[in-house]
Amino acid sequence: MLTLLFTSFTVSGSNLGFLVDAPIANMDSTDTALMAKAIQRSLTENKDNEPEKWENQDSGNKGTLTPLKTYDAYNSRCRKLKIHSEAGGETAVSEFDFCLTESGEWKILK
């Protein structure tokens, strides 16, 4: 049943499509790789309300990721993550729920 609750999204630079119509449309592969690493760090290492910042010095694109809440659901550790991103003159703030799978990957909750 767990597999029905998660999308196939795994945190990586090439899988940030859930942020459609956001500043990510103005990000290059270096930006998305930096953002994905920061998402992974914030979900794995940061305490609730402890921000994780990333910035590409070359493009000027940047963001802040803040875990807002840690909770258990579906026999898994889950976290609500606030994503603030700035790229190409656009800014967006979104919140998503991620859960840790048995294989150790963070996946976005549907």
C-alpha positions as CSV (number, residue, x, y, z in Angstrom):
1,M,0.0,0.0,0.0
2,L,2.9,2.4,0.6
3,T,3.8,2.5,-3.0
4,L,0.4,3.9,-3.9
5,L,0.9,6.8,-1.5
6,F,4.1,8.1,-3.1
7,T,4.9,9.5,-6.5
8,S,8.0,8.2,-8.3
9,F,9.8,11.4,-7.5
10,T,13.2,10.9,-5.8
11,V,15.3,13.9,-4.8
12,S,17.8,14.5,-7.6
13,G,18.7,17.3,-9.9
14,S,16.8,15.9,-12.9
15,N,13.6,15.2,-11.0
16,L,12.4,18.6,-9.8
17,G,9.5,18.7,-12.2
18,F,7.0,19.0,-9.4
19,L,8.0,22.6,-9.3
20,V,6.4,23.3,-12.7
21,D,5.6,27.0,-13.4
22,A,8.1,28.2,-10.9
23,P,11.5,29.8,-11.0
24,I,12.9,26.4,-11.9
25,A,12.0,27.1,-15.5
26,N,14.9,29.6,-15.4
27,M,17.4,27.2,-13.8
28,D,20.2,25.4,-15.5
29,S,21.5,21.9,-14.6
30,T,23.9,23.3,-12.0
31,D,21.1,25.2,-10.3
32,T,18.9,22.1,-10.1
33,A,21.7,19.9,-8.9
34,L,22.5,22.4,-6.1
35,M,18.8,22.6,-5.2
36,A,18.4,18.8,-5.1
37,K,21.4,18.4,-2.8
38,A,20.1,21.1,-0.5
39,I,16.7,19.4,-0.4
40,Q,18.3,16.1,0.5
41,R,20.4,17.8,3.2
42,S,17.5,19.7,4.7
43,L,15.3,16.7,4.8
44,T,18.0,14.4,6.3
45,E,20.0,16.7,8.5
46,N,18.1,19.9,9.5
47,K,15.9,20.3,12.5
48,D,12.4,21.7,12.0
49,N,12.5,25.4,11.2
50,E,16.2,25.2,10.5
51,P,16.8,26.7,6.9
52,E,19.1,25.3,4.4
53,K,20.3,27.8,1.8
54,W,21.8,27.1,-1.7
55,E,23.1,29.5,-4.3
56,N,24.7,29.3,-7.7
57,Q,27.4,32.0,-7.7
58,D,27.5,31.9,-11.5
59,S,23.8,32.3,-12.3
60,G,22.8,34.2,-9.1
61,N,19.9,31.7,-8.7
62,K,19.2,30.7,-5.1
63,G,16.8,29.3,-2.6
64,T,16.0,28.4,1.0
65,L,14.6,25.1,2.1
66,T,13.0,24.9,5.5
67,P,11.7,21.7,7.1
68,L,8.5,22.9,8.9
69,K,7.4,19.7,10.6
70,T,8.5,16.1,11.1
71,Y,5.9,13.4,11.6
72,D,5.2,9.7,11.1
73,A,2.8,8.5,8.4
74,Y,2.3,5.2,6.7
75,N,5.1,3.6,8.8
76,S,7.6,6.2,7.5
77,R,9.3,9.3,8.7
78,C,7.9,12.3,6.9
79,R,8.6,16.0,6.7
80,K,6.8,19.1,5.4
81,L,9.3,21.2,3.5
82,K,8.9,24.9,2.6
83,I,10.8,25.6,-0.7
84,H,11.6,29.3,-1.5
85,S,13.3,29.7,-4.8
86,E,14.6,32.7,-6.9
87,A,15.7,32.5,-10.5
88,G,15.4,34.6,-13.6
89,G,13.7,37.4,-11.7
90,E,10.9,35.1,-10.5
91,T,10.3,34.1,-6.9
92,A,8.1,31.3,-5.6
93,V,7.3,29.7,-2.2
94,S,5.7,26.2,-2.0
95,E,5.2,23.5,0.6
96,F,5.5,19.8,0.0
97,D,5.4,16.7,2.1
98,F,8.2,14.1,1.7
99,C,8.5,10.7,3.2
100,L,11.5,8.5,3.7
101,T,11.2,5.1,1.9
102,E,12.6,1.8,3.2
103,S,15.4,2.2,0.6
104,G,16.4,5.5,2.2
105,E,15.1,7.8,-0.6
106,W,12.9,10.8,0.1
107,K,9.8,10.8,-2.0
108,I,7.1,13.4,-2.3
109,L,3.8,12.4,-0.8
110,K,0.8,12.6,-3.1
